Amino acid sequence: MIKKLTKHGNSYALIIDRGVMDLLQINEKTSLYVTTDGKNLIISPAASETRKEKFEAALQEVNQKHSRALKRLS
């Protein structure tokens, strides 16, 4: 798929087709992380705060339940 930038005020926009948005399970409210590797533009959904909070809570629970075993393994 080849895309062109579209003039949007004093900036330019990249239009993402609905099919691509559906495939990535994103919508107009999804925060996107934009980065580059020096040659390519990489756009990916940003990690949501809710997901991060759930992960940290699960990690803390595992550490509490298995702290002795984890200390012995390290």
PyMOL Python script that loads the backbone (N, CA, C, O; Angstrom):
from pymol import cmd

cmd.read_pdbstr("""\
ATOM      1  N   MET A   1       0.853  -1.167   0.000  1.00  0.00           N
ATOM      2  CA  MET A   1       0.000   0.000   0.000  1.00  0.00           C
ATOM      3  C   MET A   1       0.903   1.235   0.000  1.00  0.00           C
ATOM      4  O   MET A   1       1.776   1.365   0.859  1.00  0.00           O
ATOM      5  N   ILE A   2       0.706   2.099  -0.914  1.00  0.00           N
ATOM      6  CA  ILE A   2       1.454   3.346  -0.995  1.00  0.00           C
ATOM      7  C   ILE A   2       0.521   4.486  -0.602  1.00  0.00           C
ATOM      8  O   ILE A   2      -0.598   4.585  -1.106  1.00  0.00           O
ATOM      9  N   LYS A   3       0.988   5.341   0.296  1.00  0.00           N
ATOM     10  CA  LYS A   3       0.186   6.464   0.784  1.00  0.00           C
ATOM     11  C   LYS A   3       0.940   7.760   0.537  1.00  0.00           C
ATOM     12  O   LYS A   3       2.167   7.762   0.431  1.00  0.00           O
ATOM     13  N   LYS A   4       0.212   8.850   0.445  1.00  0.00           N
ATOM     14  CA  LYS A   4       0.792  10.183   0.350  1.00  0.00           C
ATOM     15  C   LYS A   4       0.305  10.996   1.532  1.00  0.00           C
ATOM     16  O   LYS A   4      -0.780  10.762   2.063  1.00  0.00           O
ATOM     17  N   LEU A   5       1.127  11.960   1.939  1.00  0.00           N
ATOM     18  CA  LEU A   5       0.730  12.845   3.020  1.00  0.00           C
ATOM     19  C   LEU A   5      -0.313  13.833   2.513  1.00  0.00           C
ATOM     20  O   LEU A   5      -0.310  14.217   1.344  1.00  0.00           O
ATOM     21  N   THR A   6      -1.197  14.233   3.407  1.00  0.00           N
ATOM     22  CA  THR A   6      -2.260  15.173   3.091  1.00  0.00           C
ATOM     23  C   THR A   6      -2.037  16.447   3.894  1.00  0.00           C
ATOM     24  O   THR A   6      -1.759  16.382   5.091  1.00  0.00           O
ATOM     25  N   LYS A   7      -2.157  17.604   3.248  1.00  0.00           N
ATOM     26  CA  LYS A   7      -1.999  18.886   3.935  1.00  0.00           C
ATOM     27  C   LYS A   7      -3.109  19.038   4.971  1.00  0.00           C
ATOM     28  O   LYS A   7      -4.283  18.822   4.671  1.00  0.00           O
ATOM     29  N   HIS A   8      -2.724  19.413   6.199  1.00  0.00           N
ATOM     30  CA  HIS A   8      -3.675  19.576   7.297  1.00  0.00           C
ATOM     31  C   HIS A   8      -3.229  20.801   8.090  1.00  0.00           C
ATOM     32  O   HIS A   8      -2.409  20.685   9.001  1.00  0.00           O
ATOM     33  N   GLY A   9      -3.767  21.981   7.747  1.00  0.00           N
ATOM     34  CA  GLY A   9      -3.330  23.223   8.384  1.00  0.00           C
ATOM     35  C   GLY A   9      -1.895  23.522   7.986  1.00  0.00           C
ATOM     36  O   GLY A   9      -1.569  23.552   6.800  1.00  0.00           O
ATOM     37  N   ASN A  10      -1.031  23.745   8.983  1.00  0.00           N
ATOM     38  CA  ASN A  10       0.393  23.977   8.718  1.00  0.00           C
ATOM     39  C   ASN A  10       1.204  22.693   8.770  1.00  0.00           C
ATOM     40  O   ASN A  10       2.432  22.739   8.698  1.00  0.00           O
ATOM     41  N   SER A  11       0.544  21.554   8.894  1.00  0.00           N
ATOM     42  CA  SER A  11       1.211  20.265   9.011  1.00  0.00           C
ATOM     43  C   SER A  11       0.752  19.338   7.892  1.00  0.00           C
ATOM     44  O   SER A  11      -0.008  19.732   7.008  1.00  0.00           O
ATOM     45  N   TYR A  12       1.227  18.107   7.952  1.00  0.00           N
ATOM     46  CA  TYR A  12       0.799  17.079   7.015  1.00  0.00           C
ATOM     47  C   TYR A  12       0.312  15.877   7.804  1.00  0.00           C
ATOM     48  O   TYR A  12       0.812  15.598   8.894  1.00  0.00           O
ATOM     49  N   ALA A  13      -0.664  15.163   7.254  1.00  0.00           N
ATOM     50  CA  ALA A  13      -1.275  14.017   7.937  1.00  0.00           C
ATOM     51  C   ALA A  13      -1.155  12.777   7.073  1.00  0.00           C
ATOM     52  O   ALA A  13      -1.147  12.851   5.844  1.00  0.00           O
ATOM     53  N   LEU A  14      -1.063  11.652   7.732  1.00  0.00           N
ATOM     54  CA  LEU A  14      -1.086  10.362   7.060  1.00  0.00           C
ATOM     55  C   LEU A  14      -2.440   9.731   7.367  1.00  0.00           C
ATOM     56  O   LEU A  14      -2.760   9.502   8.534  1.00  0.00           O
ATOM     57  N   ILE A  15      -3.224   9.451   6.360  1.00  0.00           N
ATOM     58  CA  ILE A  15      -4.555   8.887   6.547  1.00  0.00           C
ATOM     59  C   ILE A  15      -4.425   7.367   6.657  1.00  0.00           C
ATOM     60  O   ILE A  15      -3.840   6.718   5.789  1.00  0.00           O
ATOM     61  N   ILE A  16      -4.977   6.814   7.732  1.00  0.00           N
ATOM     62  CA  ILE A  16      -4.943   5.365   7.950  1.00  0.00           C
ATOM     63  C   ILE A  16      -6.306   4.803   7.576  1.00  0.00           C
ATOM     64  O   ILE A  16      -7.329   5.229   8.113  1.00  0.00           O
ATOM     65  N   ASP A  17      -6.318   3.853   6.663  1.00  0.00           N
ATOM     66  CA  ASP A  17      -7.565   3.250   6.194  1.00  0.00           C
ATOM     67  C   ASP A  17      -8.267   2.483   7.308  1.00  0.00           C
ATOM     68  O   ASP A  17      -7.619   1.948   8.208  1.00  0.00           O
ATOM     69  N   ARG A  18      -9.587   2.432   7.243  1.00  0.00           N
ATOM     70  CA  ARG A  18     -10.400   1.746   8.251  1.00  0.00           C
ATOM     71  C   ARG A  18      -9.980   0.280   8.390  1.00  0.00           C
ATOM     72  O   ARG A  18      -9.932  -0.240   9.505  1.00  0.00           O
ATOM     73  N   GLY A  19      -9.677  -0.387   7.284  1.00  0.00           N
ATOM     74  CA  GLY A  19      -9.276  -1.795   7.335  1.00  0.00           C
ATOM     75  C   GLY A  19      -8.013  -2.011   8.151  1.00  0.00           C
ATOM     76  O   GLY A  19      -7.916  -2.984   8.899  1.00  0.00           O
ATOM     77  N   VAL A  20      -7.047  -1.117   8.016  1.00  0.00           N
ATOM     78  CA  VAL A  20      -5.805  -1.207   8.794  1.00  0.00           C
ATOM     79  C   VAL A  20      -6.103  -0.939  10.263  1.00  0.00           C
ATOM     80  O   VAL A  20      -5.571  -1.619  11.141  1.00  0.00           O
ATOM     81  N   MET A  21      -6.952   0.048  10.533  1.00  0.00           N
ATOM     82  CA  MET A  21      -7.318   0.340  11.919  1.00  0.00           C
ATOM     83  C   MET A  21      -8.023  -0.846  12.563  1.00  0.00           C
ATOM     84  O   MET A  21      -7.761  -1.173  13.721  1.00  0.00           O
ATOM     85  N   ASP A  22      -8.918  -1.490  11.816  1.00  0.00           N
ATOM     86  CA  ASP A  22      -9.614  -2.666  12.334  1.00  0.00           C
ATOM     87  C   ASP A  22      -8.628  -3.798  12.609  1.00  0.00           C
ATOM     88  O   ASP A  22      -8.728  -4.480  13.628  1.00  0.00           O
ATOM     89  N   LEU A  23      -7.684  -3.993  11.704  1.00  0.00           N
ATOM     90  CA  LEU A  23      -6.686  -5.050  11.864  1.00  0.00           C
ATOM     91  C   LEU A  23      -5.846  -4.833  13.117  1.00  0.00           C
ATOM     92  O   LEU A  23      -5.532  -5.785  13.832  1.00  0.00           O
ATOM     93  N   LEU A  24      -5.482  -3.580  13.382  1.00  0.00           N
ATOM     94  CA  LEU A  24      -4.666  -3.250  14.550  1.00  0.00           C
ATOM     95  C   LEU A  24      -5.486  -3.034  15.818  1.00  0.00           C
ATOM     96  O   LEU A  24      -4.933  -2.817  16.896  1.00  0.00           O
ATOM     97  N   GLN A  25      -6.800  -3.094  15.680  1.00  0.00           N
ATOM     98  CA  GLN A  25      -7.728  -2.878  16.792  1.00  0.00           C
ATOM     99  C   GLN A  25      -7.494  -1.521  17.452  1.00  0.00           C
ATOM    100  O   GLN A  25      -7.382  -1.411  18.673  1.00  0.00           O
ATOM    101  N   ILE A  26      -7.423  -0.486  16.599  1.00  0.00           N
ATOM    102  CA  ILE A  26      -7.287   0.880  17.089  1.00  0.00           C
ATOM    103  C   ILE A  26      -8.449   1.712  16.569  1.00  0.00           C
ATOM    104  O   ILE A  26      -9.128   1.331  15.616  1.00  0.00           O
ATOM    105  N   ASN A  27      -8.664   2.847  17.206  1.00  0.00           N
ATOM    106  CA  ASN A  27      -9.688   3.781  16.740  1.00  0.00           C
ATOM    107  C   ASN A  27      -9.149   5.198  16.865  1.00  0.00           C
ATOM    108  O   ASN A  27      -7.971   5.389  17.168  1.00  0.00           O
ATOM    109  N   GLU A  28      -9.999   6.193  16.634  1.00  0.00           N
ATOM    110  CA  GLU A  28      -9.542   7.582  16.649  1.00  0.00           C
ATOM    111  C   GLU A  28      -9.089   8.051  18.022  1.00  0.00           C
ATOM    112  O   GLU A  28      -8.428   9.084  18.133  1.00  0.00           O
ATOM    113  N   LYS A  29      -9.433   7.308  19.074  1.00  0.00           N
ATOM    114  CA  LYS A  29      -9.038   7.683  20.431  1.00  0.00           C
ATOM    115  C   LYS A  29      -7.754   6.985  20.892  1.00  0.00           C
ATOM    116  O   LYS A  29      -7.228   7.309  21.957  1.00  0.00           O
ATOM    117  N   THR A  30      -7.251   6.045  20.113  1.00  0.00           N
ATOM    118  CA  THR A  30      -6.058   5.295  20.471  1.00  0.00           C
ATOM    119  C   THR A  30      -4.820   6.184  20.352  1.00  0.00           C
ATOM    120  O   THR A  30      -4.602   6.820  19.321  1.00  0.00           O
ATOM    121  N   SER A  31      -4.022   6.222  21.401  1.00  0.00           N
ATOM    122  CA  SER A  31      -2.749   6.935  21.333  1.00  0.00           C
ATOM    123  C   SER A  31      -1.768   6.100  20.532  1.00  0.00           C
ATOM    124  O   SER A  31      -1.700   4.882  20.693  1.00  0.00           O
ATOM    125  N   LEU A  32      -1.009   6.759  19.669  1.00  0.00           N
ATOM    126  CA  LEU A  32      -0.056   6.059  18.821  1.00  0.00           C
ATOM    127  C   LEU A  32       1.357   6.499  19.162  1.00  0.00           C
ATOM    128  O   LEU A  32       1.608   7.683  19.388  1.00  0.00           O
ATOM    129  N   TYR A  33       2.273   5.550  19.198  1.00  0.00           N
ATOM    130  CA  TYR A  33       3.680   5.802  19.447  1.00  0.00           C
ATOM    131  C   TYR A  33       4.371   5.891  18.097  1.00  0.00           C
ATOM    132  O   TYR A  33       4.326   4.940  17.317  1.00  0.00           O
ATOM    133  N   VAL A  34       5.006   7.017  17.809  1.00  0.00           N
ATOM    134  CA  VAL A  34       5.658   7.240  16.524  1.00  0.00           C
ATOM    135  C   VAL A  34       7.159   7.299  16.753  1.00  0.00           C
ATOM    136  O   VAL A  34       7.637   8.088  17.567  1.00  0.00           O
ATOM    137  N   THR A  35       7.903   6.463  16.035  1.00  0.00           N
ATOM    138  CA  THR A  35       9.358   6.431  16.156  1.00  0.00           C
ATOM    139  C   THR A  35       9.951   6.144  14.787  1.00  0.00           C
ATOM    140  O   THR A  35       9.223   5.944  13.815  1.00  0.00           O
ATOM    141  N   THR A  36      11.257   6.125  14.715  1.00  0.00           N
ATOM    142  CA  THR A  36      11.939   5.814  13.463  1.00  0.00           C
ATOM    143  C   THR A  36      13.202   5.025  13.762  1.00  0.00           C
ATOM    144  O   THR A  36      13.779   5.137  14.843  1.00  0.00           O
ATOM    145  N   ASP A  37      13.619   4.236  12.802  1.00  0.00           N
ATOM    146  CA  ASP A  37      14.890   3.527  12.915  1.00  0.00           C
ATOM    147  C   ASP A  37      15.960   4.200  12.056  1.00  0.00           C
ATOM    148  O   ASP A  37      17.033   3.638  11.836  1.00  0.00           O
ATOM    149  N   GLY A  38      15.664   5.387  11.582  1.00  0.00           N
ATOM    150  CA  GLY A  38      16.575   6.135  10.741  1.00  0.00           C
ATOM    151  C   GLY A  38      16.210   6.073   9.269  1.00  0.00           C
ATOM    152  O   GLY A  38      16.584   6.955   8.495  1.00  0.00           O
ATOM    153  N   LYS A  39      15.482   5.035   8.880  1.00  0.00           N
ATOM    154  CA  LYS A  39      15.058   4.881   7.493  1.00  0.00           C
ATOM    155  C   LYS A  39      13.550   4.733   7.369  1.00  0.00           C
ATOM    156  O   LYS A  39      12.963   5.112   6.355  1.00  0.00           O
ATOM    157  N   ASN A  40      12.931   4.187   8.389  1.00  0.00           N
ATOM    158  CA  ASN A  40      11.503   3.872   8.354  1.00  0.00           C
ATOM    159  C   ASN A  40      10.762   4.607   9.458  1.00  0.00           C
ATOM    160  O   ASN A  40      11.297   4.845  10.541  1.00  0.00           O
ATOM    161  N   LEU A  41       9.539   4.954   9.163  1.00  0.00           N
ATOM    162  CA  LEU A  41       8.640   5.525  10.151  1.00  0.00           C
ATOM    163  C   LEU A  41       7.859   4.371  10.758  1.00  0.00           C
ATOM    164  O   LEU A  41       7.247   3.587  10.032  1.00  0.00           O
ATOM    165  N   ILE A  42       7.873   4.259  12.077  1.00  0.00           N
ATOM    166  CA  ILE A  42       7.204   3.155  12.767  1.00  0.00           C
ATOM    167  C   ILE A  42       6.098   3.732  13.640  1.00  0.00           C
ATOM    168  O   ILE A  42       6.357   4.548  14.525  1.00  0.00           O
ATOM    169  N   ILE A  43       4.870   3.305  13.386  1.00  0.00           N
ATOM    170  CA  ILE A  43       3.709   3.782  14.137  1.00  0.00           C
ATOM    171  C   ILE A  43       3.058   2.571  14.792  1.00  0.00           C
ATOM    172  O   ILE A  43       2.676   1.622  14.107  1.00  0.00           O
ATOM    173  N   SER A  44       2.931   2.602  16.109  1.00  0.00           N
ATOM    174  CA  SER A  44       2.320   1.474  16.808  1.00  0.00           C
ATOM    175  C   SER A  44       1.435   1.990  17.936  1.00  0.00           C
ATOM    176  O   SER A  44       1.664   3.082  18.457  1.00  0.00           O
ATOM    177  N   PRO A  45       0.422   1.209  18.315  1.00  0.00           N
ATOM    178  CA  PRO A  45      -0.439   1.625  19.420  1.00  0.00           C
ATOM    179  C   PRO A  45       0.380   1.773  20.701  1.00  0.00           C
ATOM    180  O   PRO A  45       1.188   0.904  21.028  1.00  0.00           O
ATOM    181  N   ALA A  46       0.176   2.860  21.417  1.00  0.00           N
ATOM    182  CA  ALA A  46       0.869   3.082  22.689  1.00  0.00           C
ATOM    183  C   ALA A  46       0.241   2.209  23.757  1.00  0.00           C
ATOM    184  O   ALA A  46      -0.965   1.959  23.744  1.00  0.00           O
ATOM    185  N   ALA A  47       1.064   1.752  24.677  1.00  0.00           N
ATOM    186  CA  ALA A  47       0.556   0.936  25.778  1.00  0.00           C
ATOM    187  C   ALA A  47      -0.400   1.780  26.615  1.00  0.00           C
ATOM    188  O   ALA A  47      -0.078   2.909  26.986  1.00  0.00           O
ATOM    189  N   SER A  48      -1.556   1.238  26.904  1.00  0.00           N
ATOM    190  CA  SER A  48      -2.539   1.988  27.690  1.00  0.00           C
ATOM    191  C   SER A  48      -2.161   1.962  29.166  1.00  0.00           C
ATOM    192  O   SER A  48      -1.533   1.012  29.635  1.00  0.00           O
ATOM    193  N   GLU A  49      -2.539   2.990  29.886  1.00  0.00           N
ATOM    194  CA  GLU A  49      -2.260   3.071  31.314  1.00  0.00           C
ATOM    195  C   GLU A  49      -2.948   1.932  32.066  1.00  0.00           C
ATOM    196  O   GLU A  49      -2.384   1.378  33.010  1.00  0.00           O
ATOM    197  N   THR A  50      -4.157   1.586  31.652  1.00  0.00           N
ATOM    198  CA  THR A  50      -4.894   0.504  32.316  1.00  0.00           C
ATOM    199  C   THR A  50      -4.134  -0.805  32.186  1.00  0.00           C
ATOM    200  O   THR A  50      -3.988  -1.542  33.161  1.00  0.00           O
ATOM    201  N   ARG A  51      -3.653  -1.095  30.994  1.00  0.00           N
ATOM    202  CA  ARG A  51      -2.897  -2.323  30.770  1.00  0.00           C
ATOM    203  C   ARG A  51      -1.612  -2.335  31.588  1.00  0.00           C
ATOM    204  O   ARG A  51      -1.240  -3.360  32.158  1.00  0.00           O
ATOM    205  N   LYS A  52      -0.936  -1.187  31.643  1.00  0.00           N
ATOM    206  CA  LYS A  52       0.296  -1.071  32.417  1.00  0.00           C
ATOM    207  C   LYS A  52       0.015  -1.290  33.902  1.00  0.00           C
ATOM    208  O   LYS A  52       0.773  -1.984  34.579  1.00  0.00           O
ATOM    209  N   GLU A  53      -1.062  -0.707  34.410  1.00  0.00           N
ATOM    210  CA  GLU A  53      -1.434  -0.866  35.814  1.00  0.00           C
ATOM    211  C   GLU A  53      -1.756  -2.318  36.134  1.00  0.00           C
ATOM    212  O   GLU A  53      -1.356  -2.817  37.185  1.00  0.00           O
ATOM    213  N   LYS A  54      -2.480  -3.013  35.239  1.00  0.00           N
ATOM    214  CA  LYS A  54      -2.803  -4.424  35.445  1.00  0.00           C
ATOM    215  C   LYS A  54      -1.529  -5.268  35.471  1.00  0.00           C
ATOM    216  O   LYS A  54      -1.394  -6.171  36.297  1.00  0.00           O
ATOM    217  N   PHE A  55      -0.599  -4.973  34.565  1.00  0.00           N
ATOM    218  CA  PHE A  55       0.651  -5.722  34.516  1.00  0.00           C
ATOM    219  C   PHE A  55       1.442  -5.528  35.804  1.00  0.00           C
ATOM    220  O   PHE A  55       1.940  -6.496  36.378  1.00  0.00           O
ATOM    221  N   GLU A  56       1.561  -4.283  36.262  1.00  0.00           N
ATOM    222  CA  GLU A  56       2.313  -4.003  37.481  1.00  0.00           C
ATOM    223  C   GLU A  56       1.670  -4.659  38.697  1.00  0.00           C
ATOM    224  O   GLU A  56       2.379  -5.139  39.582  1.00  0.00           O
ATOM    225  N   ALA A  57       0.342  -4.689  38.757  1.00  0.00           N
ATOM    226  CA  ALA A  57      -0.356  -5.345  39.864  1.00  0.00           C
ATOM    227  C   ALA A  57      -0.099  -6.850  39.835  1.00  0.00           C
ATOM    228  O   ALA A  57       0.134  -7.463  40.877  1.00  0.00           O
ATOM    229  N   ALA A  58      -0.141  -7.444  38.642  1.00  0.00           N
ATOM    230  CA  ALA A  58       0.120  -8.879  38.516  1.00  0.00           C
ATOM    231  C   ALA A  58       1.560  -9.196  38.893  1.00  0.00           C
ATOM    232  O   ALA A  58       1.816 -10.201  39.556  1.00  0.00           O
ATOM    233  N   LEU A  59       2.496  -8.361  38.485  1.00  0.00           N
ATOM    234  CA  LEU A  59       3.900  -8.558  38.816  1.00  0.00           C
ATOM    235  C   LEU A  59       4.121  -8.488  40.319  1.00  0.00           C
ATOM    236  O   LEU A  59       4.854  -9.301  40.881  1.00  0.00           O
ATOM    237  N   GLN A  60       3.487  -7.518  40.969  1.00  0.00           N
ATOM    238  CA  GLN A  60       3.609  -7.386  42.418  1.00  0.00           C
ATOM    239  C   GLN A  60       3.025  -8.615  43.125  1.00  0.00           C
ATOM    240  O   GLN A  60       3.596  -9.094  44.105  1.00  0.00           O
ATOM    241  N   GLU A  61       1.911  -9.116  42.640  1.00  0.00           N
ATOM    242  CA  GLU A  61       1.291 -10.303  43.237  1.00  0.00           C
ATOM    243  C   GLU A  61       2.208 -11.519  43.117  1.00  0.00           C
ATOM    244  O   GLU A  61       2.371 -12.274  44.075  1.00  0.00           O
ATOM    245  N   VAL A  62       2.799 -11.704  41.953  1.00  0.00           N
ATOM    246  CA  VAL A  62       3.725 -12.832  41.748  1.00  0.00           C
ATOM    247  C   VAL A  62       4.932 -12.690  42.662  1.00  0.00           C
ATOM    248  O   VAL A  62       5.374 -13.665  43.270  1.00  0.00           O
ATOM    249  N   ASN A  63       5.462 -11.485  42.758  1.00  0.00           N
ATOM    250  CA  ASN A  63       6.619 -11.265  43.632  1.00  0.00           C
ATOM    251  C   ASN A  63       6.285 -11.556  45.090  1.00  0.00           C
ATOM    252  O   ASN A  63       7.118 -12.108  45.810  1.00  0.00           O
ATOM    253  N   GLN A  64       5.098 -11.200  45.535  1.00  0.00           N
ATOM    254  CA  GLN A  64       4.700 -11.464  46.914  1.00  0.00           C
ATOM    255  C   GLN A  64       4.531 -12.961  47.161  1.00  0.00           C
ATOM    256  O   GLN A  64       4.996 -13.481  48.175  1.00  0.00           O
ATOM    257  N   LYS A  65       3.870 -13.651  46.239  1.00  0.00           N
ATOM    258  CA  LYS A  65       3.591 -15.070  46.414  1.00  0.00           C
ATOM    259  C   LYS A  65       4.840 -15.934  46.294  1.00  0.00           C
ATOM    260  O   LYS A  65       4.962 -16.949  46.980  1.00  0.00           O
ATOM    261  N   HIS A  66       5.765 -15.538  45.430  1.00  0.00           N
ATOM    262  CA  HIS A  66       6.891 -16.408  45.108  1.00  0.00           C
ATOM    263  C   HIS A  66       8.245 -15.769  45.383  1.00  0.00           C
ATOM    264  O   HIS A  66       9.240 -16.143  44.762  1.00  0.00           O
ATOM    265  N   SER A  67       8.297 -14.817  46.300  1.00  0.00           N
ATOM    266  CA  SER A  67       9.538 -14.083  46.541  1.00  0.00           C
ATOM    267  C   SER A  67      10.667 -14.998  47.013  1.00  0.00           C
ATOM    268  O   SER A  67      11.809 -14.830  46.584  1.00  0.00           O
ATOM    269  N   ARG A  68      10.376 -15.948  47.873  1.00  0.00           N
ATOM    270  CA  ARG A  68      11.424 -16.860  48.372  1.00  0.00           C
ATOM    271  C   ARG A  68      12.005 -17.689  47.236  1.00  0.00           C
ATOM    272  O   ARG A  68      13.222 -17.825  47.117  1.00  0.00           O
ATOM    273  N   ALA A  69      11.137 -18.238  46.407  1.00  0.00           N
ATOM    274  CA  ALA A  69      11.618 -19.050  45.279  1.00  0.00           C
ATOM    275  C   ALA A  69      12.410 -18.208  44.287  1.00  0.00           C
ATOM    276  O   ALA A  69      13.432 -18.655  43.767  1.00  0.00           O
ATOM    277  N   LEU A  70      11.943 -17.000  44.028  1.00  0.00           N
ATOM    278  CA  LEU A  70      12.654 -16.131  43.089  1.00  0.00           C
ATOM    279  C   LEU A  70      14.026 -15.726  43.628  1.00  0.00           C
ATOM    280  O   LEU A  70      14.986 -15.623  42.865  1.00  0.00           O
ATOM    281  N   LYS A  71      14.122 -15.497  44.939  1.00  0.00           N
ATOM    282  CA  LYS A  71      15.415 -15.156  45.536  1.00  0.00           C
ATOM    283  C   LYS A  71      16.377 -16.327  45.436  1.00  0.00           C
ATOM    284  O   LYS A  71      17.562 -16.127  45.173  1.00  0.00           O
ATOM    285  N   ARG A  72      15.891 -17.543  45.639  1.00  0.00           N
ATOM    286  CA  ARG A  72      16.749 -18.730  45.523  1.00  0.00           C
ATOM    287  C   ARG A  72      17.205 -18.943  44.089  1.00  0.00           C
ATOM    288  O   ARG A  72      18.330 -19.383  43.856  1.00  0.00           O
ATOM    289  N   LEU A  73      16.335 -18.632  43.116  1.00  0.00           N
ATOM    290  CA  LEU A  73      16.703 -18.803  41.715  1.00  0.00           C
ATOM    291  C   LEU A  73      17.745 -17.783  41.264  1.00  0.00           C
ATOM    292  O   LEU A  73      18.545 -18.056  40.368  1.00  0.00           O
ATOM    293  N   SER A  74      17.731 -16.616  41.885  1.00  0.00           N
ATOM    294  CA  SER A  74      18.685 -15.583  41.456  1.00  0.00           C
ATOM    295  C   SER A  74      19.991 -15.756  42.140  1.00  0.00           C
ATOM    296  O   SER A  74      20.918 -14.980  41.907  1.00  0.00           O
TER     297      SER A  74
END
""", "prot")
cmd.dss("prot")
cmd.show_as("cartoon", "prot")
cmd.util.cbc("prot")
cmd.orient("prot")
